[in-house]
Amino acid sequence: MTASSHNIVLTGFMGTGKSTIGRMLAKRLQYQFVDTDHLIESRQNRTVAQIFEQSGEAAFRALEKATAAELAGQERLVISTGGKMLLDPDNQLELSRNGRIFCLVADPEEIIRRLSQSHARNKRPLLSSPDPERAIRELLQQRAEAYRQFEQIDTTGKSPNQICRHLLELYLRNEVK
């Protein structure tokens, strides 16, 4: 079984495993892994938080849009998107032209547990809010309908290897037909 050159695009809320699973999938398929937030940060020489603070959300969303258009023209990528990137219909359309979109989901308790781990805490401004659990639940609720339009992969209680195997099966099954 071999995969085509179609990209795999991972979306979903923070803490659902997009980066971890994306790296594993890329390695197994011998594709290139791209994290859109990291790509934007490296090109801008500043963090997403700094871009928001210094230039505003509209500027960051414009950078996301340009990144989506650029990546859509490439092949053999596993793309991990920022949590809101594919909530923009233009970005969704671009990345679905040559990619299959999967939305990683997890129970709120699992997300909170994952994000509360020490290495993640420093990178997640949301966790410094007075009630991070409430903030996470509210954002999940706000995005639930938009996320439902994508093929859902529940990562709750599953190891990265289990999730990766499942995604590979789904991807390769459709690619070989």
Residue pairs with C-beta under 8 A, 6 or more apart in sequence:
1 172
1 176
2 175
2 176
3 29
3 171
3 172
3 175
4 175
5 75
5 76
5 98
6 75
6 98
6 99
6 100
6 175
7 31
7 71
7 72
7 74
7 75
7 76
7 77
7 78
7 79
7 95
7 98
7 99
7 100
8 22
8 25
8 29
8 31
8 77
8 78
8 79
8 99
8 100
8 102
8 167
8 171
9 79
9 81
9 86
9 95
9 96
9 99
9 100
9 101
9 102
10 18
10 21
10 22
10 78
10 79
10 80
10 81
10 101
10 102
10 103
10 104
11 18
11 81
11 83
11 85
11 86
11 101
11 102
11 103
11 104
11 147
11 150
12 18
12 83
12 103
12 104
12 105
12 147
13 83
13 105
13 106
13 111
13 136
13 139
13 140
13 143
13 147
14 83
14 111
14 115
14 124
14 126
15 106
15 110
15 111
15 112
15 114
15 115
15 120
16 104
16 105
16 106
16 111
16 155
17 104
17 106
17 114
17 155
17 160
17 163
18 35
18 80
18 81
18 104
19 35
19 80
20 160
21 104
21 155
21 160
21 163
21 164
21 167
22 33
22 35
22 78
22 79
22 80
23 33
23 78
24 160
24 161
24 164
25 31
25 33
25 78
25 164
25 167
25 168
25 171
26 32
26 33
26 77
26 78
27 33
28 164
28 168
29 76
29 78
29 168
30 76
31 76
31 77
31 78
32 76
32 77
32 78
33 77
33 78
33 80
34 71
34 77
34 78
34 79
34 80
35 79
35 80
36 64
36 67
36 68
36 71
36 79
36 80
36 81
36 82
36 85
37 48
37 82
39 67
40 48
40 51
40 60
40 63
40 64
40 67
41 47
41 48
41 51
43 63
44 51
44 63
46 54
48 60
48 82
49 125
51 59
51 60
51 63
52 60
61 88
64 82
64 85
64 88
64 91
65 88
65 90
65 91
68 85
68 88
68 90
68 91
68 94
68 95
69 94
71 77
71 79
71 94
71 95
72 94
72 95
72 97
72 98
72 99
73 98
74 98
75 98
77 99
79 95
79 99
81 91
81 95
83 143
84 143
85 91
86 92
86 95
86 101
86 150
87 143
87 146
92 101
95 101
100 151
100 171
100 174
101 150
101 151
102 150
102 151
102 152
102 153
102 167
102 170
103 147
103 148
103 150
103 151
103 152
103 153
104 153
104 155
104 163
105 147
105 152
105 153
105 154
105 155
105 156
106 114
106 154
106 155
106 156
107 156
108 133
108 136
108 137
108 140
110 155
110 156
110 157
111 136
111 140
112 132
112 133
112 136
114 120
115 121
115 124
115 126
115 127
115 132
115 136
116 127
116 132
120 127
121 127
126 132
126 135
126 136
126 139
129 135
151 170
153 163
153 166
153 167
153 170
155 163
158 166
